[in-house]
Structure formats: C-alpha cells, structure tokens
Amino acid sequence: THNLTFVNLHRITTMKTALTLAALVGSAAAFAPVQQGRVSTAVNSYENELGVLDPVGYWDPCGLAKNIDQATFDQYRAAELKHGRVAQLAVIGYIVPEITRANYDFIPGKLSTADIPNGVAALEA
C-alpha cells in the first residue's frame, strides 16, 4: 500500500509542476525566431560539404583546410571518419568487458580471466 501523506503529495505535486515547466520552456524554443543571415568566419569553399550543420556551419578552428585542394580535403575527411570509427570500437572494447565479465582460461590450467582485473588495474596485475 502507498502511504499518501501530505509530504508525499507535496513532493508529487512539486515534481509534476517542475516537469510541466521544463516541457513548456523546451517547447517555447520551437517558436523562437530563426536567424536569417549567418555571419561566418569559416572558409566558404567548404560551406556546402556534407556534415556542415547550422548554426556553426563549416567549423575549422585550427585552419587545417585553409589552403588545401578538394582531393586533400576528401582525404582528411576519410581519415577523420576512419579514426572516429576506430575510436568508437575501442570504447566498446573497453566497456563490454566491464559489463560482461566472461570467465574462461586465458592460459589453460594457469591463468583464468577471473584472475585479471578490469580496466587500468590489469596493467599492474
């Protein structure tokens, strides 16, 4: 059974009010005026590339694409995608063993995976 005391009712009412206000504030952004013109200090030659998003536009804070041709830009983009995918797999490779601790003999009869700690602690084991 639920104990609906005055304190519990007050907490529920406060929570509902807070959630309602958060929803109203969030939905108000849908009716905010949209900026018509965009002021950008970015390189205009790559403004129409795939992945350029408002409100930032083409973002190159270090100026790596300042004086390069389209072939070099395409090579940089391919390398960025490849390195991003490898980084994502590395994170998954670190998280999955933390969540699912598989116990098997790493070296049969000598070393079990249950004896090796997770994460950075495995370097000192």
N, C-alpha and C positions, 0 to 999 in steps of 0.2 A: 504494500500500500504506500501511497505517496503522502508525505506529511506536508500539506499545503498551509504553512504558517504565513504570517504577514511578511516575514523576512524573505521567504521563498517567493511569494507572489511579487514582492517589490523587485527582487532580482530578475525574475522573468519579465516583468514589465519594463525594467531598465534595459534589458538585453534586446527586447523587441524594439524599443524606441531607438536604441543605438543602431541596430541593423536597418531599420527603416530610414534613418537619417543618412547612413552610409550609402544605401541604394539610391536615395534622392540626389545626393551630391554626385554620385557616379553617373547617374543618368543625365544630370544637367550638362555634362561635358558634351553630350550629343547635340545640344542646341547652341553651343558656343559658336561665335562667328569664326569662319575659316580664313586664315591668312591668304590673301590673293596673290601677292607678289612675294617671291622668295629672294632674299639677299644672301648671296653665297660668295665665299672666297675660294671655293673649290675650282678645280680645273674643269672648264666647260666641255672639253673634248670627250670626257667620260661620263657626262651627266645622264646619258641615255642608256648606259650599260645595265645589264640585268643585275638586280640586287640593290640598286640605288633607291632609297626609300625616303619619303617625307618624314619629318621635317628637316632631317640632316642633309639629304641629298648625297652627292658623292663626297665621301669622307676620306681624306688622305692627310692626316695631321703631320706626318713626318716628311711629306713631299716626295715619297718614293716614286711616284708616277709623273713627276713634273716634266721631265724631258725624255720620255720613252716613246717608242712606237707601239702600234697596236699588237704586233707579234709578241713583244716583251710583256705588254700588259696581259695578254692572254696566257703567257707562260707564268706570270706571277699569280694570276687567278687560279690556274690549275694547281700550282704548288700550294696555294692557300687552302684550297678545297682538300687536297690530299693530306696535308698536315693536320687540318681540322678533323678529318675522319680518323686518322691515326690517334690523335689525342682523345677523341671520343671512345675509341676502342680501348685505349689504355685506362681510362677512367672506369669503364665497365669491367676491365680485367682486374682492377683494384677493388671495386665494390662487390662483385659477385662472390669472391672467396670470403669476404667479410660476412655476407648474409648466409651463404650456404657453405657450411664447413664440411667438406667431404672427407671422410676418414678412410684412408687406404694406405697400403705400404708403399712409401716413396722408394725406399730401398728394401726389397723383400727380406723380412726377418731382422732388419737392423734399424730402420727409421720409418716411423709412421707419420703421416701428415698431422695427426693429432698432437705430435710432439713439437711441431713447428708453430710458433706464434704467428698471428696475423700482422700484416702491415709492416711498419718500420722495425718493429721488435724482432722480426725474422732475420734482420741483418746481424743482430747481435747474438743469435742463437747458435 
